[in-house]
């Protein structure tokens, strides 16, 4: 008898938080990190799963 397929709950969101390619990569990275910190409080702390 075949085993049941294990399904993982995952969501992929394709968001444009960097403002586009007109700005340097380092600047865009700062914007993305700031927006991530705003949307995901406590990111990177204990218990955080990368």
Chimera marker file (.cmm) of the C-alpha trace (Angstrom):
<marker_set name="trace">
<marker id="1" x="0.000" y="0.000" z="0.000" r="1" g="1" b="0" radius="0.5"/>
<marker id="2" x="1.539" y="3.393" z="-0.940" r="1" g="1" b="0" radius="0.5"/>
<marker id="3" x="2.315" y="5.842" z="1.811" r="1" g="1" b="0" radius="0.5"/>
<marker id="4" x="0.411" y="9.089" z="2.103" r="1" g="1" b="0" radius="0.5"/>
<marker id="5" x="2.147" y="12.066" z="0.588" r="1" g="1" b="0" radius="0.5"/>
<marker id="6" x="3.453" y="14.498" z="3.190" r="1" g="1" b="0" radius="0.5"/>
<marker id="7" x="2.424" y="18.039" z="2.336" r="1" g="1" b="0" radius="0.5"/>
<marker id="8" x="4.175" y="21.029" z="3.840" r="1" g="1" b="0" radius="0.5"/>
<marker id="9" x="2.283" y="24.244" z="4.351" r="1" g="1" b="0" radius="0.5"/>
<marker id="10" x="4.276" y="26.908" z="2.544" r="1" g="1" b="0" radius="0.5"/>
<marker id="11" x="3.407" y="30.291" z="1.171" r="1" g="1" b="0" radius="0.5"/>
<marker id="12" x="5.570" y="32.207" z="-1.286" r="1" g="1" b="0" radius="0.5"/>
<marker id="13" x="4.972" y="35.923" z="-1.495" r="1" g="1" b="0" radius="0.5"/>
<marker id="14" x="6.633" y="37.845" z="-4.274" r="1" g="1" b="0" radius="0.5"/>
<marker id="15" x="6.762" y="41.398" z="-2.933" r="1" g="1" b="0" radius="0.5"/>
<marker id="16" x="8.507" y="44.431" z="-4.327" r="1" g="1" b="0" radius="0.5"/>
<marker id="17" x="9.762" y="46.132" z="-1.164" r="1" g="1" b="0" radius="0.5"/>
<marker id="18" x="13.086" y="47.279" z="-2.608" r="1" g="1" b="0" radius="0.5"/>
<marker id="19" x="11.832" y="50.089" z="-4.825" r="1" g="1" b="0" radius="0.5"/>
<marker id="20" x="13.240" y="48.692" z="-8.061" r="1" g="1" b="0" radius="0.5"/>
<marker id="21" x="16.627" y="48.524" z="-9.732" r="1" g="1" b="0" radius="0.5"/>
<marker id="22" x="17.318" y="52.254" z="-9.936" r="1" g="1" b="0" radius="0.5"/>
<marker id="23" x="18.960" y="52.324" z="-6.486" r="1" g="1" b="0" radius="0.5"/>
<marker id="24" x="22.173" y="50.571" z="-5.344" r="1" g="1" b="0" radius="0.5"/>
<marker id="25" x="21.837" y="47.031" z="-3.998" r="1" g="1" b="0" radius="0.5"/>
<marker id="26" x="23.043" y="48.018" z="-0.509" r="1" g="1" b="0" radius="0.5"/>
<marker id="27" x="20.337" y="50.699" z="-0.249" r="1" g="1" b="0" radius="0.5"/>
<marker id="28" x="17.632" y="48.326" z="-1.464" r="1" g="1" b="0" radius="0.5"/>
<marker id="29" x="18.782" y="45.699" z="1.040" r="1" g="1" b="0" radius="0.5"/>
<marker id="30" x="18.408" y="48.218" z="3.894" r="1" g="1" b="0" radius="0.5"/>
<marker id="31" x="14.858" y="49.017" z="2.739" r="1" g="1" b="0" radius="0.5"/>
<marker id="32" x="13.920" y="45.345" z="2.518" r="1" g="1" b="0" radius="0.5"/>
<marker id="33" x="15.387" y="44.602" z="5.960" r="1" g="1" b="0" radius="0.5"/>
<marker id="34" x="13.544" y="47.576" z="7.478" r="1" g="1" b="0" radius="0.5"/>
<marker id="35" x="10.248" y="46.483" z="5.920" r="1" g="1" b="0" radius="0.5"/>
<marker id="36" x="10.789" y="42.905" z="7.082" r="1" g="1" b="0" radius="0.5"/>
<marker id="37" x="11.462" y="44.117" z="10.629" r="1" g="1" b="0" radius="0.5"/>
<marker id="38" x="8.265" y="46.152" z="10.487" r="1" g="1" b="0" radius="0.5"/>
<marker id="39" x="6.159" y="43.239" z="9.242" r="1" g="1" b="0" radius="0.5"/>
<marker id="40" x="7.790" y="40.450" z="11.290" r="1" g="1" b="0" radius="0.5"/>
<marker id="41" x="8.501" y="41.709" z="14.819" r="1" g="1" b="0" radius="0.5"/>
<marker id="42" x="11.223" y="39.791" z="16.617" r="1" g="1" b="0" radius="0.5"/>
<marker id="43" x="12.721" y="38.442" z="13.387" r="1" g="1" b="0" radius="0.5"/>
<marker id="44" x="16.011" y="36.686" z="14.021" r="1" g="1" b="0" radius="0.5"/>
<marker id="45" x="15.463" y="36.193" z="17.708" r="1" g="1" b="0" radius="0.5"/>
<marker id="46" x="15.384" y="32.955" z="19.674" r="1" g="1" b="0" radius="0.5"/>
<marker id="47" x="13.061" y="30.398" z="18.161" r="1" g="1" b="0" radius="0.5"/>
<marker id="48" x="13.223" y="31.980" z="14.719" r="1" g="1" b="0" radius="0.5"/>
<marker id="49" x="13.250" y="29.452" z="11.899" r="1" g="1" b="0" radius="0.5"/>
<marker id="50" x="15.158" y="30.727" z="8.864" r="1" g="1" b="0" radius="0.5"/>
<link id1="1" id2="2" r="1" g="1" b="0" radius="0.2"/>
<link id1="2" id2="3" r="1" g="1" b="0" radius="0.2"/>
<link id1="3" id2="4" r="1" g="1" b="0" radius="0.2"/>
<link id1="4" id2="5" r="1" g="1" b="0" radius="0.2"/>
<link id1="5" id2="6" r="1" g="1" b="0" radius="0.2"/>
<link id1="6" id2="7" r="1" g="1" b="0" radius="0.2"/>
<link id1="7" id2="8" r="1" g="1" b="0" radius="0.2"/>
<link id1="8" id2="9" r="1" g="1" b="0" radius="0.2"/>
<link id1="9" id2="10" r="1" g="1" b="0" radius="0.2"/>
<link id1="10" id2="11" r="1" g="1" b="0" radius="0.2"/>
<link id1="11" id2="12" r="1" g="1" b="0" radius="0.2"/>
<link id1="12" id2="13" r="1" g="1" b="0" radius="0.2"/>
<link id1="13" id2="14" r="1" g="1" b="0" radius="0.2"/>
<link id1="14" id2="15" r="1" g="1" b="0" radius="0.2"/>
<link id1="15" id2="16" r="1" g="1" b="0" radius="0.2"/>
<link id1="16" id2="17" r="1" g="1" b="0" radius="0.2"/>
<link id1="17" id2="18" r="1" g="1" b="0" radius="0.2"/>
<link id1="18" id2="19" r="1" g="1" b="0" radius="0.2"/>
<link id1="19" id2="20" r="1" g="1" b="0" radius="0.2"/>
<link id1="20" id2="21" r="1" g="1" b="0" radius="0.2"/>
<link id1="21" id2="22" r="1" g="1" b="0" radius="0.2"/>
<link id1="22" id2="23" r="1" g="1" b="0" radius="0.2"/>
<link id1="23" id2="24" r="1" g="1" b="0" radius="0.2"/>
<link id1="24" id2="25" r="1" g="1" b="0" radius="0.2"/>
<link id1="25" id2="26" r="1" g="1" b="0" radius="0.2"/>
<link id1="26" id2="27" r="1" g="1" b="0" radius="0.2"/>
<link id1="27" id2="28" r="1" g="1" b="0" radius="0.2"/>
<link id1="28" id2="29" r="1" g="1" b="0" radius="0.2"/>
<link id1="29" id2="30" r="1" g="1" b="0" radius="0.2"/>
<link id1="30" id2="31" r="1" g="1" b="0" radius="0.2"/>
<link id1="31" id2="32" r="1" g="1" b="0" radius="0.2"/>
<link id1="32" id2="33" r="1" g="1" b="0" radius="0.2"/>
<link id1="33" id2="34" r="1" g="1" b="0" radius="0.2"/>
<link id1="34" id2="35" r="1" g="1" b="0" radius="0.2"/>
<link id1="35" id2="36" r="1" g="1" b="0" radius="0.2"/>
<link id1="36" id2="37" r="1" g="1" b="0" radius="0.2"/>
<link id1="37" id2="38" r="1" g="1" b="0" radius="0.2"/>
<link id1="38" id2="39" r="1" g="1" b="0" radius="0.2"/>
<link id1="39" id2="40" r="1" g="1" b="0" radius="0.2"/>
<link id1="40" id2="41" r="1" g="1" b="0" radius="0.2"/>
<link id1="41" id2="42" r="1" g="1" b="0" radius="0.2"/>
<link id1="42" id2="43" r="1" g="1" b="0" radius="0.2"/>
<link id1="43" id2="44" r="1" g="1" b="0" radius="0.2"/>
<link id1="44" id2="45" r="1" g="1" b="0" radius="0.2"/>
<link id1="45" id2="46" r="1" g="1" b="0" radius="0.2"/>
<link id1="46" id2="47" r="1" g="1" b="0" radius="0.2"/>
<link id1="47" id2="48" r="1" g="1" b="0" radius="0.2"/>
<link id1="48" id2="49" r="1" g="1" b="0" radius="0.2"/>
<link id1="49" id2="50" r="1" g="1" b="0" radius="0.2"/>
</marker_set>
